[in-house]
Every structure is written in C-alpha cells, then in structure tokens.
Amino acid sequence: MSNNTGNTILALLTGVAIGAGIGILFAPDKGSRTREKFKDGFEDAKNELKSRFDSASLELKDKFSLAKYDLEGTYEELVSNMSHKTDDVISFLEEKLAELKSQNAKLQK
C-alpha cells in the first residue's frame, strides 16, 4: 500500500477510537443503545476500510498489469533487434570467409 493510503487508514482508525471515547463520555442513552451505536459505527468503519482496501488492491493490479504488458513489449522488441543483429553478424562473417577463401586460393596458385 502506498504511504498515503496507510495514513488514511490510520486516520480513520484514530477517528473511530476518539469517537467511541467521546460517545461513551457523553452518551445520553442506555448502555444497550450505546453498544448498538458502537456496533453500527464499527460496521461502518469496517466497510469503509474494506472499500479502501479493495480500491487499493484494484489499483495495484492495474499497475502490475500495465507493467507486465510493457515488459512483454520490451522483451519482444529486444528479441526482434537481437534477431536482426544476429543476421547482420552472420552475413558479415560469411563475407569475411568468402574473402579469406579467395585470398587462400590466390596464395595456393
């Protein structure tokens, strides 16, 4: 996760904890009703955290997918370039071999 997402999650959890503490101190309702509010608050926080996690996960998957596509393209280009270079080297060596055979034939006469 990115640092920004980590800070957001930390701020969210801190807010939930502070809200729970203030809720207990100033609760005008009965204990059972207060517990129900806490439960609802925790459910909301859990859902928000899950939503953010899913969003960050999807974003990472997209980035890795793009990086994989770029890597595959670069690999294909590299293989193509190497194939052309190999053909050039083979042609160069064949020309040199033909020259050497010609010089050898002249020297043997």
VONUZA-661934 format. One record per residue: residue number from 1; residue in one letter; x negated, y, z negated of N, C-alpha, C in turn. Coordinates in steps of 0.02 Angstrom, whole numbers. Example, Ala and Ser with C-alpha at 12.3 -4.5 7.8 and 13.67 -1.06 7.14 Angstrom:
 pos code    npx    npy    npz   capx   capy   capz    cpx    cpy    cpz
   1    A   -660   -284   -390   -615   -225   -390   -660   -165   -390
   2    S   -642   -112   -354   -684    -53   -357   -645      2   -394
END
This chain:
 pos code    npx    npy    npz   capx   capy   capz    cpx    cpy    cpz
   1    M    -42    -59      0      0      0      0    -44     62      0
   2    S    -18    113     28    -57    175     29    -54    207    -40
   3    N   -100    253    -52   -104    287   -116    -41    328   -128
   4    N    -13    358    -75     47    398    -81    106    355   -104
   5    T    113    295    -77    167    250    -96    158    228   -169
   6    G     96    214   -188     82    196   -258    100    251   -306
   7    N     84    313   -287    102    370   -330    177    378   -334
   8    T    212    366   -280    285    372   -279    316    320   -326
   9    I    291    259   -322    318    206   -365    303    221   -438
  10    L    244    245   -453    227    263   -521    272    319   -546
  11    A    284    369   -505    328    424   -525    399    399   -536
  12    L    422    353   -494    489    325   -502    495    288   -568
  13    L    447    245   -583    450    207   -646    444    253   -707
  14    T    402    304   -702    395    352   -757    461    388   -767
  15    G    494    408   -714    558    442   -719    611    398   -751
  16    V    611    334   -733    659    287   -763    646    281   -838
  17    A    583    275   -858    567    268   -929    587    331   -968
  18    I    571    389   -941    588    452   -975    663    459   -979
  19    G    697    443   -925    771    448   -925    802    401   -976
  20    A    774    342   -982    800    294  -1031    791    320  -1102
  21    G    732    348  -1115    719    375  -1182    765    433  -1199
  22    I    774    477  -1153    818    535  -1165    891    511  -1171
  23    G    909    461  -1132    976    434  -1136    991    405  -1204
  24    I    942    371  -1233    952    342  -1300    960    397  -1352
  25    L    919    449  -1347    920    502  -1397    985    542  -1395
  26    F   1011    553  -1336   1069    597  -1329   1133    559  -1308
  27    A   1134    496  -1319   1191    456  -1297   1253    470  -1339
  28    P   1306    496  -1309   1368    507  -1347   1413    445  -1348
  29    D   1395    396  -1307   1437    336  -1301   1416    282  -1351
  30    K   1458    230  -1353   1442    172  -1395   1383    135  -1366
  31    G   1352     92  -1405   1294     54  -1384   1306     10  -1323
  32    S   1364    -22  -1321   1379    -66  -1264   1384    -26  -1199
  33    R   1414     33  -1204   1420     76  -1145   1351    102  -1124
  34    T   1310    119  -1172   1242    143  -1157   1201     88  -1124
  35    R   1208     27  -1150   1172    -30  -1119   1194    -40  -1047
  36    E   1258    -33  -1035   1285    -39   -967   1255     14   -921
  37    K   1248     75   -947   1217    128   -907   1144    113   -892
  38    F   1109     87   -943   1039     67   -932   1034     13   -878
  39    K   1079    -35   -883   1079    -90   -835   1090    -62   -764
  40    D   1138    -17   -758   1151     14   -693   1091     54   -668
  41    G   1060     91   -714   1000    131   -697    942     88   -675
  42    F    932     32   -709    879    -14   -690    894    -46   -623
  43    E    957    -63   -611    976    -91   -547    962    -42   -490
  44    D    980     22   -502    967     73   -452    892     80   -439
  45    A    853     81   -493    780     88   -486    751     27   -450
  46    K    777    -33   -466    754    -94   -434    769    -92   -359
  47    N    830    -71   -342    849    -67   -272    807    -15   -235
  48    E    794     41   -266    752     93   -235    681     67   -225
  49    L    654     34   -274    587      5   -269    584    -48   -214
  50    K    635    -90   -211    637   -142   -158    641   -109    -90
  51    S    681    -57    -84    688    -22    -21    622      8      1
  52    R    587     40    -45    522     69    -29    470     16    -11
  53    F    472    -40    -47    426    -94    -32    440   -123     37
  54    D    503   -134     53    521   -160    119    499   -112    174
  55    S    508    -47    162    489      3    211    413      3    221
  56    A    375      0    166    302     -2    171    279    -66    205
  57    S    312   -121    190    295   -185    221    307   -183    296
  58    L    363   -156    317    378   -150    388    328   -104    423
  59    E    310    -50    390    261     -4    419    193    -38    428
  60    L    172    -77    379    109   -114    385    112   -166    441
  61    K    168   -201    447    175   -250    500    170   -216    568
  62    D    202   -158    575    198   -122    639    127   -101    655
  63    K     91    -76    604     22    -54    615    -22   -113    635
  64    F    -15   -170    601    -55   -228    617    -37   -255    686
  65    S     26   -252    704     47   -274    770     15   -231    824
  66    L     15   -166    815    -17   -121    863    -92   -133    866
  67    A   -123   -143    808   -195   -156    807   -212   -221    843
  68    K   -170   -272    834   -181   -336    868   -175   -327    943
  69    Y   -125   -289    966   -116   -276   1037   -176   -239   1066
  70    D   -200   -188   1030   -259   -151   1052   -320   -196   1056
  71    L   -329   -239   1007   -386   -285   1006   -383   -334   1064
  72    E   -323   -359   1078   -317   -406   1134   -333   -371   1200
  73    G   -311   -309   1208   -326   -271   1269   -400   -258   1276
  74    T   -432   -241   1221   -504   -228   1222   -542   -292   1239
  75    Y   -520   -348   1211   -552   -412   1224   -546   -430   1299
  76    E   -487   -422   1327   -476   -437   1398   -521   -393   1441
  77    E   -526   -330   1424   -569   -284   1462   -642   -304   1457
  78    L   -664   -324   1398   -733   -345   1388   -749   -408   1428
  79    V   -703   -456   1427   -714   -518   1465   -717   -502   1540
  80    S   -674   -458   1563   -673   -439   1634   -739   -406   1654
  81    N   -762   -359   1612   -825   -325   1625   -884   -373   1625
  82    M   -884   -420   1578   -939   -468   1575   -938   -514   1636
  83    S   -880   -530   1661   -874   -572   1720   -905   -536   1780
  84    H   -889   -472   1787   -917   -434   1843   -993   -427   1835
  85    K  -1017   -416   1775  -1089   -410   1764  -1124   -476   1779
  86    T  -1094   -531   1759  -1123   -596   1773  -1129   -608   1848
  87    D  -1077   -590   1885  -1080   -598   1958  -1136   -555   1987
  88    D  -1144   -494   1961  -1197   -449   1985  -1267   -479   1972
  89    V  -1276   -507   1912  -1340   -536   1894  -1355   -597   1938
  90    I  -1304   -639   1950  -1314   -698   1992  -1332   -677   2063
  91    S  -1298   -626   2089  -1314   -602   2157  -1385   -575   2160
  92    F  -1406   -537   2110  -1473   -510   2107  -1525   -566   2106
  93    L  -1514   -616   2064  -1561   -672   2059  -1563   -712   2124
  94    E  -1507   -721   2158  -1507   -757   2222  -1547   -719   2274
  95    E  -1541   -652   2275  -1580   -611   2322  -1655   -618   2307
  96    K  -1673   -615   2244  -1744   -621   2225  -1770   -691   2243
  97    L  -1730   -742   2233  -1750   -810   2251  -1762   -816   2326
  98    A  -1717   -786   2365  -1725   -787   2438  -1789   -750   2458
  99    E  -1804   -693   2427  -1866   -656   2442  -1927   -698   2424
 100    L  -1927   -730   2367  -1983   -772   2347  -1993   -832   2393
 101    K  -1938   -863   2415  -1943   -918   2463  -1974   -893   2528
 102    S  -1953   -834   2550  -1980   -805   2611  -2055   -791   2604
 103    Q  -2075   -763   2548  -2147   -749   2537  -2186   -815   2531
 104    N  -2157   -864   2500  -2190   -929   2494  -2199   -961   2563
 105    A  -2148   -956   2605  -2153   -984   2673  -2207   -949   2713
 106    K  -2215   -884   2706  -2267   -846   2741  -2336   -867   2716
 107    L  -2343   -878   2651  -2407   -897   2623  -2427   -968   2643
 108    Q  -2381  -1011   2655  -2396  -1080   2673  -2413  -1088   2746
 109    K  -2403  -1038   2788  -2418  -1042   2859  -2491  -1032   2872
END
